[in-house]
Amino acid sequence: MSGSADWSDGTKSPGNGSHDLAPGQGLTLDQAIDGKAMNLQLLASLGWHELPILIIAALLGLVFFLVIRQNRKDYLDLVGILASEKTEFPS
């Protein structure tokens, strides 16, 4: 495979041939490290199109927190009710 391919407008794609893989060829250590660095760069450069995902994730986390808190309150209320009934009506 060549390092740069022709695009439809005749320009060359950016890239050198050092990271292109032939069919059946595995990744070298340098290529794996470069891939991890690229993934971290993608996470560091969040754009406006990731904003809705982050807002939904934050709202979902808030809903989980509120539901768990309410369930804890309900559980403590039920335990209190059962404890009071046990003292009122001993068996």
For each residue, the residues with C-beta under 8 A, 3 or more apart:
1: 17 20 21 22
2: 5 17 20
3: 15 16 17 18 19 20
4: 12 13 14 15 16 17
5: 2 12 13
6: 10 11 12 13
7: 10 11 12 13
8:
9:
10: 6 7
11: 6 7
12: 4 5 6 7
13: 4 5 6 7
14: 4
15: 3 4 19 20
16: 3 4 19
17: 1 2 3 4 20
18: 3
19: 3 15 16 31 34
20: 1 2 3 15 17
21: 1 25 26 27 31
22: 1 25
23:
24:
25: 21 22
26: 21
27: 21 31 32 35
28: 31 32
29: 32 33
30: 33 34
31: 19 21 27 28 34 35
32: 27 28 29 35 36
33: 29 30 36 37
34: 19 30 31 37 38
35: 27 31 32 38 39
36: 32 33 39 40
37: 33 34 40 41
38: 34 35 41 42
39: 35 36 42 43
40: 36 37 43 44
41: 37 38 44 45
42: 38 39 45
43: 39 40 46
44: 40 41
45: 41 42
46: 43 50 51 54
47: 50 51
48: 51
49: 52
50: 46 47 53 54
51: 46 47 48 54 55
52: 49 55 56
53: 50 56 57
54: 46 50 51 57 58
55: 51 52 58 59
56: 52 53 59 60
57: 53 54 60 61
58: 54 55 61 62
59: 55 56 62 63
60: 56 57 63 64
61: 57 58 64 65
62: 58 59 65 66
63: 59 60 66 67
64: 60 61 67 68
65: 61 62 68 69
66: 62 63 69 70
67: 63 64 70 71
68: 64 65 71 72
69: 65 66 72 73
70: 66 67 73 74
71: 67 68 74 75
72: 68 69 75 76
73: 69 70 76 77
74: 70 71 77 78
75: 71 72 78 79
76: 72 73 79 80
77: 73 74 80 81
78: 74 75 81 82
79: 75 76 82 83
80: 76 77 83 84
81: 77 78 84 85
82: 78 79 85 86
83: 79 80 86 87
84: 80 81 87 88
85: 81 82 88 89
86: 82 83 89 90
87: 83 84 90
88: 84 85
89: 85 86
90: 86 87
91:
